[in-house]
Amino acid sequence: MRSYIVPGLLALLLHGFVLLLVSNTWFAHEPEQRKVPRHVQAQMVDLKAFNARKNDVRKADEARKKVEAKKKADAKQKAEKKRKEELAKKKKAEAEKKRQQEIAKRKKAEAEKKRKAEAEQKRKQELAAKQKAEAEKKRKAEAERKRKEELARKKEAERKKAEAEKRRQEELARKRAEEERNRREQALAEAAAAEEAAARDAERELAAASYEGYIRDLITRNWRRSATARNGMEVTVTVHLLSTGEVDNVYVTRPSGDARFDSDAENAVRRAERFPELQRLDPIAFERFYRKFNITFRPEDLRW
């Protein structure tokens, strides 16, 4: 209501001013003619001229009235036009004002909408940030819990590993001590066995050596030296015997260069055929010394 008071007053003042301007024209009347008594003076009047003058006066009066009427109509038309212009201007101003108010209202609504959207977005962002912070906090707490659990597992694993290593070292020390004891015992047993074996080997070797003369005599009795044999000649033959003492095989392993001499050496062993006394020899000694052995023949003697 306050916004229409001032424009209303201005409109009333404007209409009052317009009415004041046109009032002189609307309410104007012919000025009163003061009638002054005149002396009647008779004179001759020309009716034709009088009527013509009277017509001229009437026409002038009509023309004056038309001019005044036209002035009044123009003033009225001008005032109406001005009133319409003022009214149109007022309506336009009111429309512009209303449009501006609508624009302001729309802008205000848009601003409010934008503010609410920004506030909602900010709320969502804050909520998302809060949720993210809570999730990060939860993740860190979970990570810290897992780290502590992992650390506890590692410590427990290290403790178990240390205990296992300690047990392993103790077991290893025990095994080493046991192995060392077994090794010493085995070494002692092996030394004793070696001594015993050496003693037995010495006995076997002595026993085997005692049969060398027996074998040499049998072969020498069956050796027929050829006439081509000369001092310095030498042939080595290898003899294979069976466990019964029988000759299994004989062959030259290092010839003398004289085939006849070499053949005589082989034949000497073959003629001996068998060495029955070797059956008395210890089987191990037989296997070691007489299962396979070499004999070297020289024209002057036999040599092992």
Secondary structure, DSSP 8 states (H G I E B T S, - for coil): -HHHHHHHHHHHHHHHHHHHHHHHHHS-------------------HHHHHHHHHHHHHHHHHHHHHHHHHHHHHHHHHHHHHHHHHHHHHHHHHHHHHHHHHHHHHHHHHHHHHHHHHHHHHHHHHHHHHHHHHHHHHHHHHHHHHHHHHHHHHHHHHHHHHHHHHHHHHHHHHHHHHHHHHHHHHHHHHHHHHHHHHHHHHHHHHHHTTHHHHHHHHHHT----TT--TT--EEEEEEE-TTSBEEEEEEEE--S-HHHHHHHHHHHHHH-B-GGGGGS-HHHIIIIISEEEEEEETTEEE-
